[in-house]
Amino acid sequence: MLSPKVLCKQESQLVDLRFFSARKHGLIDCAVRNDSCDRTAVVALPGGVGTLDEMFEILALIQLERIGSELPVPFLVMNYDSFYKKLLDFLGDCEDWGTVAKDEVASLWKICDSNSEALSYLAEFYDLSSIDKRVHEVNLKSTHGIVS
C-alpha cells in the first residue's frame, strides 16, 4: 500500500518512518476525512503480507466505525490482473462457513480491475461531476454576468 515513507496531505511532507506502528498510525491519519471538503481514499495495490496487514487493519477500523463513520472514506482494492482473486475467493469461503456475514466485507471496499474504474468510482463517490458543473457555472457567471 505504502512504501516505508508516508506522504500526508495535512502536512504536505514526506516522513521517513522507522517503526511499523508509526507508519500505520500515519496511514490512518492521512486517510481520515476531517472536513467534508477533504477527498481522501485508501488504495490497496498488489503487495505482500505488510499490505494485507494494512488492508485488514483499515477494514476493521471502518467496520468498527473508528474511521469513516461521520465522513466516509472510500477504500479501493486494485485487483490488477486478478491479483487478489484468491483472497476474494477465501473471503467468499468465509461467508460460506459463516465466519463472515454475507456481503460484510464487500460493503467496506470497492474492488477495481483498472485505473479508469477506480477513477470513475471516486468521481461518483465524491460527486465530482456536480463540482465540475458548479465550477463551470461560476466561470460562466463571472464571464457573462448571469447563468441561465
C-alpha positions as CSV (number, residue, x, y, z in Angstrom):
1,M,0.0,0.0,0.0
2,L,2.6,2.5,1.0
3,S,6.4,2.5,0.9
4,P,8.1,2.9,4.3
5,K,7.6,6.6,3.7
6,V,4.2,8.2,4.1
7,L,3.1,11.3,2.3
8,C,0.5,13.0,4.5
9,K,-1.8,15.6,2.9
10,Q,-2.2,17.6,6.1
11,E,1.4,18.4,6.4
12,S,2.4,18.0,2.7
13,Q,5.7,16.5,3.6
14,L,7.3,13.1,3.2
15,V,8.1,11.4,6.5
16,D,10.5,8.5,6.8
17,L,9.2,6.1,9.5
18,R,11.4,3.8,11.4
19,F,8.8,1.8,13.2
20,F,5.9,0.0,11.6
21,S,3.4,1.2,14.3
22,A,4.1,4.8,13.5
23,R,3.7,4.1,9.8
24,K,0.3,2.5,10.4
25,H,-0.7,5.4,12.6
26,G,0.4,7.9,9.8
27,L,-1.6,5.9,7.2
28,I,-4.8,6.1,9.2
29,D,-4.3,9.8,10.0
30,C,-3.9,10.5,6.2
31,A,-7.0,8.6,5.3
32,V,-9.4,10.2,7.8
33,R,-11.5,13.0,6.5
34,N,-11.8,15.8,9.0
35,D,-13.9,18.1,6.8
36,S,-16.5,17.4,4.1
37,C,-14.2,19.2,1.6
38,D,-11.4,16.6,2.2
39,R,-11.3,14.0,-0.5
40,T,-9.2,11.1,0.7
41,A,-9.1,7.4,-0.3
42,V,-7.3,4.3,0.7
43,V,-6.0,2.5,-2.3
44,A,-4.5,-1.0,-1.8
45,L,-2.2,-2.0,-4.6
46,P,-0.9,-5.6,-5.1
47,G,1.5,-6.3,-2.3
48,G,2.6,-8.8,0.3
49,V,2.0,-9.5,3.9
50,G,2.5,-5.9,5.1
51,T,-0.1,-4.7,2.5
52,L,-2.6,-7.4,3.7
53,D,-1.9,-6.3,7.3
54,E,-2.7,-2.7,6.5
55,M,-5.7,-3.6,4.4
56,F,-7.3,-5.6,7.2
57,E,-6.4,-3.1,9.8
58,I,-8.2,-0.4,7.9
59,L,-11.2,-2.7,7.1
60,A,-11.5,-3.4,10.8
61,L,-11.4,0.3,11.7
62,I,-14.1,1.1,9.1
63,Q,-16.2,-1.8,10.2
64,L,-15.9,-0.8,13.8
65,E,-16.7,2.8,12.8
66,R,-13.4,4.1,14.2
67,I,-12.8,5.8,10.8
68,G,-15.3,6.9,8.1
69,S,-18.4,6.9,10.4
70,E,-19.1,10.6,10.1
71,L,-17.3,11.2,6.8
72,P,-17.0,8.0,4.8
73,V,-13.6,7.2,3.3
74,P,-13.5,5.1,0.1
75,F,-11.4,2.0,0.2
76,L,-10.3,0.7,-3.2
77,V,-8.5,-2.6,-3.8
78,M,-6.7,-2.6,-7.1
79,N,-7.2,-6.1,-8.4
80,Y,-4.8,-5.8,-11.4
81,D,-4.6,-9.0,-13.4
82,S,-6.8,-10.7,-10.8
83,F,-4.0,-10.3,-8.2
84,Y,-6.5,-10.5,-5.3
85,K,-8.7,-13.3,-6.8
86,K,-7.6,-15.9,-4.3
87,L,-8.1,-13.6,-1.3
88,L,-11.6,-12.7,-2.6
89,D,-12.3,-16.4,-3.1
90,F,-11.2,-17.0,0.5
91,L,-13.4,-14.3,1.8
92,G,-16.3,-15.9,-0.1
93,D,-15.4,-19.2,1.6
94,C,-15.5,-17.4,4.9
95,E,-19.1,-16.3,4.1
96,D,-20.0,-19.9,3.2
97,W,-18.5,-21.1,6.5
98,G,-20.4,-18.4,8.5
99,T,-17.3,-16.8,9.9
100,V,-18.0,-13.6,7.9
101,A,-21.6,-12.3,7.3
102,K,-22.8,-12.2,3.7
103,D,-21.6,-9.1,1.9
104,E,-19.9,-7.9,5.1
105,V,-16.5,-7.3,3.6
106,A,-17.9,-6.3,0.1
107,S,-19.7,-3.4,1.7
108,L,-16.5,-2.0,3.1
109,W,-14.4,-1.7,0.0
110,K,-14.6,-1.4,-3.8
111,I,-12.7,-3.9,-5.9
112,C,-11.3,-2.2,-9.1
113,D,-9.7,-4.0,-12.0
114,S,-8.4,-0.9,-13.7
115,N,-7.4,2.7,-13.0
116,S,-10.3,4.0,-15.0
117,E,-12.8,2.0,-12.9
118,A,-11.2,3.4,-9.7
119,L,-11.3,7.0,-11.0
120,S,-14.9,6.6,-12.1
121,Y,-15.8,5.2,-8.6
122,L,-14.0,8.1,-6.9
123,A,-15.7,10.7,-9.2
124,E,-19.1,9.2,-8.3
125,F,-18.2,8.8,-4.6
126,Y,-17.3,12.5,-4.3
127,D,-19.9,13.6,-6.8
128,L,-17.1,15.3,-8.8
129,S,-19.3,15.8,-11.9
130,S,-21.6,18.2,-10.0
131,I,-18.5,20.0,-8.6
132,D,-17.2,20.4,-12.2
133,K,-20.6,21.7,-13.2
134,R,-20.6,24.3,-10.4
135,V,-17.1,25.4,-11.3
136,H,-18.2,25.8,-14.9
137,E,-21.3,27.7,-13.8
138,V,-19.2,30.1,-11.7
139,N,-16.9,30.6,-14.7
140,L,-19.9,31.4,-16.9
141,K,-21.4,33.7,-14.3
142,S,-18.1,35.6,-13.9
143,T,-17.7,35.9,-17.7
144,H,-21.2,36.6,-18.8
145,G,-22.8,38.0,-15.6
146,I,-25.8,35.6,-15.4
147,V,-26.1,31.9,-15.8
148,S,-29.4,30.7,-17.2
